[in-house]
Amino acid sequence: MSIRKHKELLIIALLTVFYIFFHIITGPSSEGTLEDIKKKGKITVIMTNNANVYYSYRDEYMGFEYDLVKKFAEFLEVKLEVITPGWDDMFQALNSGKGDMIAAGLTITKSREKLADFSEGYLEVQQQIIIHKRNNSINEIKDLNGKRIHIRPQTSYEQRLMELKKNGVDIDIVLHENIPTEELIRMVAEKEIEVTVADSNIAKLNQRYYPDIEIAFPISEPQQLGWAVKNNSDKLRKKINEFFNKIEENGTFSQIYERYYRDVSIFDYVDIKRFHRRLKTRLPRYKDIIKKAAEKHGFDWRLIAAMVYQESHFNPYARSHTGVRGLMQVTQRTAREMGISNRMKPEQSVKAGVAYLAKIYNRFDDIKDPETRIMFALASYNVGYGHVRDAQDICKQKGWNPKKWSSLKRALPLLRERKYYKNTTYGYARGTEPVRYVNRIMTYYDIIKQKAL
């Protein structure tokens, strides 16, 4: 072998030794680590779209996990970016470097700890059996024998149900790809399926939206939720633990928790008898205010009265868990936009709410039928203008007339399903709510008109 060849091999060997020694000293690549996040000035968080984690409501992002993540980004003094690759692809997105961490209400399990490192637990939950409140046949674990239980795959629920099967419980586990737990809860509420499983925090949250469900009994010991980071991201994991300790001590965690879990019945399915009673006892106090605002923007005051009732039950101090307030449940952003200073004052709240409704109504100038146009505007007031336009795009894809309410009310609920919302501009939405919202208002409106006659 030539001297030149010997030199080349020696250089290669030295470079290899240096490379190995350098990485032993410096550790793994900084991509996705705390240093990298600080350098970029941004943290990319992997989340999933549902009412517990992350969603858009009236053009504002919210969710229990999202509020925590926002505070964490502030704690790090970096910007926040959220990506939603879908439940089944979250760990792949983490380990391929698309995101820095996962914050999606994940329970810490042994199988998941093989895929990533977890923070310390920040919330204790317990897996619960969810059934319809009129189902009297399921009261304890042995009653699950012969039942089909619907869940999504790659969850702690699947692991626990498999353990029950091994222990002799005769159950049929039905897996639904990329369908969120809250959608399966809705299916139970509407008697499309009989049984599902949900963590206690998700179950309690969704009782607000689906009061016909019953949280029957637990099937697991208490478990902890945690945030996931790539293996060996020790500094980031320690920073997450430090953050949770801090917000636990200063009360921030409790404030966020209370915002989402304070009540279990946000959406009150008011019976008609109560509605008739409140038309007599409460409406007269605000009738002149409602008439004045409605007349200014060319609306029937009775329609606006129906809307006010749906929003607040004619209670000027009403407050939603999402932070909207007053007779018209106006957001802070809308209050600023409409130029009012106090959402709790009836005149200001109605003024801002009706002005905002008129603004939305005018944006649907491509819809000529006034009744259809007002229903589109009402749906937008509830769920956001962007989501309604997304639903119209789905109508076009389906071959439905995007300018008809009969089409829109079929398309809006599809925004719950990833195969539809993943290609939209504004993403996931609880699309059944604006449909129910509009239907209730139109029912109340008809009653007020009949009483006036």
C-alpha positions in Angstrom: 0.0 0.0 0.0 1.4 3.4 -0.9 2.4 6.1 1.6 -0.3 8.3 0.2 -3.0 5.7 0.8 -1.7 5.2 4.4 -2.1 9.0 5.0 -5.6 9.0 3.6 -6.7 6.1 5.8 -5.0 7.8 8.8 -6.9 11.0 8.2 -10.2 9.2 7.8 -9.6 7.3 11.1 -8.7 10.5 12.9 -11.8 12.3 11.6 -14.0 9.3 12.7 -12.5 9.4 16.2 -13.0 13.1 16.4 -16.6 12.8 15.3 -17.4 10.1 17.9 -15.5 12.0 20.6 -17.3 15.3 19.7 -20.7 13.7 19.9 -19.9 12.0 23.2 -19.0 15.4 24.6 -21.7 17.5 23.1 -24.5 14.9 23.1 -27.1 14.4 20.4 -28.1 16.9 17.7 -29.7 20.0 19.2 -32.7 19.7 16.8 -35.9 19.8 18.9 -33.9 20.5 22.1 -34.4 23.4 24.4 -31.3 25.1 22.9 -32.7 24.8 19.4 -36.1 26.2 20.5 -34.4 29.2 22.1 -32.3 29.8 19.0 -35.4 29.6 16.7 -37.4 31.7 19.1 -40.3 29.3 18.5 -41.7 26.1 19.9 -43.7 23.8 17.6 -46.2 21.8 19.6 -48.0 18.7 18.2 -51.7 18.7 19.3 -54.9 17.1 18.2 -58.2 18.8 17.4 -60.9 18.3 20.0 -62.7 20.2 22.8 -60.3 19.2 25.5 -57.1 20.0 23.6 -57.3 22.6 20.8 -60.0 24.1 18.7 -61.3 27.3 17.2 -64.3 29.0 18.7 -65.7 32.3 17.2 -62.4 32.8 15.5 -60.3 32.4 18.6 -58.2 29.4 19.5 -58.8 27.6 22.9 -58.8 24.3 24.7 -57.5 23.2 28.1 -54.2 21.9 26.6 -53.8 24.9 24.3 -54.1 27.4 27.1 -51.4 25.5 29.0 -49.2 25.4 26.0 -49.6 29.2 25.4 -48.5 29.8 29.0 -45.5 27.5 28.4 -44.4 29.4 25.3 -44.6 32.6 27.4 -42.6 30.9 30.1 -39.9 30.1 27.5 -40.2 33.6 26.0 -40.7 32.1 22.5 -43.5 32.1 19.9 -45.9 29.2 19.7 -46.7 27.2 16.6 -49.3 24.4 16.7 -49.5 21.5 14.2 -52.2 18.8 14.1 -51.0 15.8 12.1 -53.7 13.5 13.4 -53.9 11.3 16.5 -52.3 8.3 14.8 -49.3 10.3 13.5 -48.3 12.4 16.5 -45.3 10.3 17.7 -44.1 10.0 14.1 -44.3 13.8 13.8 -42.3 14.2 17.0 -39.6 11.7 16.2 -39.2 13.0 12.6 -38.5 16.5 13.9 -41.8 18.1 12.7 -42.6 19.2 16.3 -40.7 19.8 19.5 -43.2 18.2 21.9 -46.7 16.6 22.1 -49.4 18.2 24.3 -52.6 16.3 23.6 -53.9 15.0 26.8 -51.8 11.8 26.7 -51.9 9.4 29.6 -48.4 8.2 30.5 -48.1 4.4 29.7 -45.3 2.0 29.5 -45.9 1.5 25.7 -45.8 5.2 25.1 -42.6 5.6 27.2 -40.9 3.4 24.6 -41.7 6.0 21.9 -40.8 9.2 23.8 -39.8 10.7 27.1 -42.6 12.2 29.3 -42.8 15.0 31.7 -44.0 14.4 35.2 -47.8 14.0 35.4 -49.8 17.2 35.6 -53.4 15.9 35.8 -54.8 12.7 37.3 -57.5 11.0 35.2 -59.3 7.7 35.2 -60.8 5.7 32.3 -64.5 5.7 32.5 -67.3 3.7 30.7 -69.6 6.0 28.8 -73.2 4.9 28.1 -76.6 6.6 27.5 -78.3 7.8 30.6 -81.3 5.6 29.8 -79.2 2.5 29.6 -79.9 0.5 32.7 -78.2 -2.7 31.7 -74.6 -1.6 32.4 -73.7 -0.9 36.0 -70.4 -2.7 36.6 -67.6 -4.4 34.7 -69.2 -7.8 34.5 -72.2 -6.1 32.6 -69.8 -5.5 29.7 -69.8 -9.2 28.8 -71.2 -9.5 25.3 -70.9 -5.7 24.6 -69.2 -3.9 21.7 -67.0 -1.1 23.0 -66.1 1.6 20.5 -62.7 3.4 20.8 -60.0 4.8 18.7 -56.8 2.7 18.3 -53.3 3.4 19.9 -54.9 4.6 23.1 -54.6 3.7 26.7 -58.3 2.6 26.4 -57.3 -0.1 23.9 -54.6 -1.4 26.2 -56.9 -1.5 29.2 -59.7 -3.2 27.3 -57.3 -5.9 26.1 -56.3 -6.5 29.7 -60.0 -7.0 30.6 -60.3 -9.5 27.7 -57.3 -11.4 29.0 -58.9 -11.4 32.4 -62.1 -13.1 31.1 -64.4 -10.2 30.2 -66.1 -11.1 26.9 -66.0 -7.8 25.0 -65.8 -6.9 21.4 -63.4 -4.0 20.8 -64.3 -1.9 17.8 -61.6 0.5 16.6 -62.2 3.8 14.8 -59.3 5.3 13.0 -58.5 9.0 13.7 -62.0 9.6 15.3 -61.7 11.7 18.5 -63.1 10.4 21.7 -65.6 13.2 21.9 -67.1 12.1 18.6 -67.6 8.6 20.0 -69.3 10.2 23.0 -71.6 12.0 20.7 -72.5 8.7 19.1 -73.4 7.3 22.5 -75.5 10.3 23.3 -77.4 9.9 20.0 -77.7 6.1 20.4 -75.6 5.3 17.4 -73.4 3.1 19.5 -73.9 1.7 23.0 -70.6 2.0 24.8 -67.3 3.9 24.6 -64.4 4.8 27.0 -63.1 8.2 27.9 -60.7 9.7 30.4 -62.6 11.3 33.3 -61.6 14.9 32.2 -62.8 14.3 28.7 -66.0 12.7 29.9 -66.8 15.6 32.3 -66.1 18.2 29.6 -68.4 16.5 27.1 -71.3 16.2 29.5 -71.7 19.9 28.8 -72.3 19.2 25.2 -74.0 15.8 25.4 -76.1 15.8 28.6 -77.7 12.5 27.7 -74.5 10.6 28.4 -73.8 8.9 31.7 -70.3 8.4 33.2 -71.0 4.9 34.4 -67.9 3.6 36.3 -64.1 3.4 36.0 -62.2 0.6 34.4 -58.7 1.6 35.4 -56.7 2.9 38.3 -55.9 6.7 38.3 -53.4 7.6 35.6 -51.4 10.8 34.9 -51.4 13.0 31.8 -48.0 14.1 30.5 -46.3 16.0 27.7 -44.0 14.0 25.4 -40.6 15.0 24.1 -38.1 13.2 22.0 -35.8 10.8 23.8 -32.8 12.4 25.5 -34.4 15.9 25.4 -33.6 16.2 29.1 -33.3 19.9 29.3 -36.7 20.5 27.6 -38.4 17.9 29.8 -36.9 19.5 33.0 -38.1 22.9 31.8 -41.7 21.5 31.3 -41.6 20.1 34.9 -40.3 23.4 36.2 -43.2 25.2 34.3 -45.9 22.9 35.8 -44.4 23.3 39.3 -44.5 27.1 38.9 -48.1 27.4 37.6 -49.2 24.9 40.2 -47.8 27.2 42.9 -49.0 30.5 41.5 -52.5 29.3 40.8 -52.4 29.6 37.0 -53.0 25.9 36.5 -56.1 26.1 38.7 -57.4 29.1 36.8 -57.1 27.3 33.5 -58.6 24.1 34.9 -61.6 25.9 36.3 -62.2 27.7 33.0 -62.9 24.4 31.3 -64.1 22.1 34.0 -66.0 24.5 36.4 -69.5 23.4 35.3 -70.7 20.2 33.6 -73.7 21.8 31.8 -72.7 24.8 29.8 -75.3 24.2 27.1 -78.6 24.1 28.8 -81.3 22.4 26.7 -84.1 24.7 28.0 -87.6 23.3 28.0 -90.3 25.3 26.2 -92.2 25.9 29.4 -89.2 27.7 31.0 -88.9 29.7 27.8 -92.5 30.9 27.9 -92.0 31.8 31.6 -88.9 33.9 30.9 -90.6 35.7 28.0 -92.9 37.1 30.7 -90.5 37.7 33.5 -87.2 38.7 31.8 -87.8 39.9 28.3 -89.7 43.1 29.2 -86.6 44.5 30.9 -84.6 44.4 27.7 -87.3 44.7 25.0 -86.7 48.3 24.2 -82.9 47.9 24.0 -83.4 44.9 21.7 -85.9 46.7 19.5 -83.6 49.7 19.1 -80.5 47.7 18.1 -82.6 45.5 15.7 -84.2 48.4 14.0 -80.8 50.1 13.4 -79.6 47.1 11.4 -82.8 46.1 9.8 -83.5 42.9 11.8 -86.8 41.7 13.2 -86.5 42.4 17.0 -88.2 39.1 17.8 -85.4 37.3 16.0 -82.8 39.2 18.1 -84.8 38.4 21.3 -84.7 34.7 20.4 -81.0 35.0 19.9 -80.4 36.8 23.2 -82.4 34.1 25.0 -80.3 31.4 23.4 -77.1 33.2 24.3 -77.8 34.2 27.9 -81.4 33.3 28.9 -81.9 37.1 29.2 -79.3 37.2 32.0 -77.0 40.2 31.6 -74.4 38.6 33.9 -74.2 35.3 32.0 -70.7 34.0 31.5 -69.5 31.1 29.4 -66.6 28.9 30.3 -65.0 30.2 27.1 -64.9 33.8 28.5 -67.8 35.3 26.5 -70.1 37.5 28.6 -73.4 39.4 28.9 -76.7 39.2 27.1 -75.1 38.5 23.7 -72.1 36.6 25.0 -69.7 38.9 23.4 -66.0 38.1 23.2 -63.4 40.7 24.3 -62.2 40.9 20.7 -65.7 41.6 19.4 -66.2 44.2 22.2 -63.1 46.1 21.1 -64.1 45.8 17.4 -67.6 47.1 18.0 -66.4 49.9 20.3 -67.9 49.0 23.7 -66.2 49.1 27.1 -68.5 46.9 29.3 -69.9 43.6 28.0 -72.0 43.3 31.2 -74.1 46.4 30.5 -77.2 45.2 28.6 -77.4 48.1 26.2 -73.7 47.8 25.2 -73.8 44.0 24.9 -76.9 44.1 22.7 -75.5 47.0 20.6 -72.2 45.1 20.0 -73.8 41.7 19.4 -76.3 42.9 16.9 -73.7 45.1 15.1 -71.4 42.1 14.9 -74.3 39.9 13.5 -75.0 42.6 10.9 -71.4 42.7 9.9 -71.4 38.9 9.3 -74.8 39.1 7.6 -73.5 41.7 5.1 -70.6 39.4 4.3 -73.0 36.8 3.0 -74.2 39.1 0.2 -74.0 36.2 -2.3 -77.1 34.7 -0.5 -80.2 36.4 -1.7 -82.9 34.7 0.4 -83.1 36.8 3.7 -84.1 33.8 6.0 -81.3 31.6 4.6 -78.8 34.5 4.9 -79.7 35.1 8.6 -79.3 31.5 9.4 -75.8 31.5 7.8 -75.0 34.6 9.9 -76.3 33.1 13.1 -74.2 29.9 12.5 -71.2 32.2 12.0 -71.9 34.1 15.2 -71.8 30.8 17.0 -68.9 28.9 15.4 -67.1 31.6 13.3 -67.4 33.0 9.8 -64.4 31.0 8.5 -65.8 27.7 9.6 -69.1 28.4 7.8 -67.2 29.2 4.6 -65.2 26.0 5.0 -68.6 24.1 5.3 -69.7 25.8 2.1 -66.6 24.4 0.4 -67.5 20.9 1.6 -71.0 21.5 0.1 -69.4 22.2 -3.2 -67.3 19.0 -3.0 -70.4 17.0 -2.1 -72.4 18.5 -5.0 -74.8 20.2 -2.5 -76.0 23.8 -3.0 -73.7 25.9 -0.8 -76.2 28.7 -0.6 -78.9 26.6 1.1 -79.3 26.0 4.8 -80.4 22.4 4.2 -76.9 21.8 2.7 -75.0 23.8 5.3 -76.5 22.0 8.2 -75.4 18.7 6.6 -71.9 20.0 6.0 -71.1 21.8 9.3 -71.0 18.5 11.4 -68.5 17.1 8.9 -66.0 19.6 10.3 -65.6 17.2 13.3 -64.1 14.6 10.9 -60.4 14.8 10.0 -60.9 13.6 6.4 -62.9 16.8 5.9 -61.4 19.4 8.1 -57.8 18.6 7.2 -58.3 20.2 3.8 -60.1 23.3 5.1 -58.7 26.8 5.9 -59.9 27.0 9.5 -59.7 23.3 10.5 -61.6 21.4 13.1 -64.9 22.7 14.6 -67.6 21.2 16.7 -70.0 21.6 13.8 -73.1 20.1 15.4 -73.3 23.1 17.8 -74.0 25.8 15.3 -76.8 23.7 13.7 -78.4 23.2 17.1 -77.9 26.8 17.9 -79.7 28.0 14.8 -82.5 25.5 15.1 -83.2 26.6 18.7 -83.2 30.3 17.8 -85.6 29.7 14.9 -87.9 27.7 17.2 -87.8 30.5 19.9 -88.4 33.1 17.1 -91.5 31.2 15.9 -92.9 31.1 19.4 -92.4 34.8 20.0 -94.0 35.6 16.6 -97.0 33.4 17.5 -97.4 35.0 20.9 -97.3 38.4 19.3 -100.1 37.4 17.0 
